[in-house]
Amino acid sequence: MSNIAFIGLGNMGAPMAQNLVKAGHALTVFDLVPAAVRMLTDAGARAAASATEAVAGADIVITMLPASRHVEGLYLGEDLLAHVQPPTLVIDCSTIAPDAARKVAAAARARGLDMLDAPVSGGTGGAVAGTLTFIVGGSEDALARGRPVLEQMGKNIFHAGPSGAGQVAKICNNMLLGILMAGTSEALALGVANGLDPKVLSDIIAKSSGRNWATELYNPWPEVMAHAPASKDYAGGFGTDLMLKDLGLAAEAALSARAATPLGELARNLYALHSQGGSGALDFSSIVRLYTQKPR
Ligand code: NAD
């Protein structure tokens, strides 16, 4: 069993950390929000007063933060890396820009530390169930060291390539997810506008060629799936602003590689409009409201 420092206990980090406590690890946790920390201490983790205190004596440091600026700000700006002692393994599970991941990993290497970018897929449901997919960038050796702990939070662990490669693969996946969620919303709204029951239409699509993760497991229409954020007023889940961030990362990656991503750009604009309308904190499946809200 390891001493693990876990920093960032939001919608994803909290259940991931809980699974590590359940697996028997000694967890020291930190988040800027005290209520998030309390949830974990109730589950058996030890609270640290700061990120620096959390990493003292850790075998493994795991971060699950919103975006590039938080990860760079913590590891480089606040110089957290200076407080991590080799041979501690550092794993960042946040979805951030590949360049930011490479920059932090290079700074870690300069201090003799192994670092993995290990963004996840599977949503909050996967985080709770311990069935996440980890998409990892970094060396084979570092992944071999991190694998046992990743397996206690996830079911599928993929090595995408060197540092930053995990983020590139994750961004491609999430661009597709953003497009699929908007497309699913559009199709369901079309059916309902033409008199169909959204549950019946979803069942049909789930067994037909339009089948996808959004219709089958994360349906955007309220009351079609009891466990989905759509049936909980779009609370929790994966925020619209986080999806907007990921579509922005896809746009940056497209620019730097001179790749064409017209559908990704269209989806980014839809989520931007939705966020500007005041829905940034709602789960991203609330994009369906762009299609269903009648003009006043
Ligand atoms: P969240 O906003 O719910 O949680 C982020 C947490 O980080 C918050 O509790 C915040 O207080 C904390 N935090 C921010 N800066 C900090 C700092 N300097 N020190 C300590 N704590 C700090 O976000 P989330 O939904 O848990 O997502 C986290 C990451 O995972 C994001 O990069 C997101 O894109 C990615 N992701 C999310 C989902 C999902 O379904 N929610 C799925 C896959 C990937």
Residues whose N, C-alpha, C, O or C-beta is under 5 A from the ligand:
A	BS01	NAD	I7 G8 L9 G10 N11 M12 G13 F30 D31 L32 V33 A36 M64 L65 P66 A67 H70 L74 C93 S94 T95 V120 S121 G123 T124 G237 F238 G239 L242
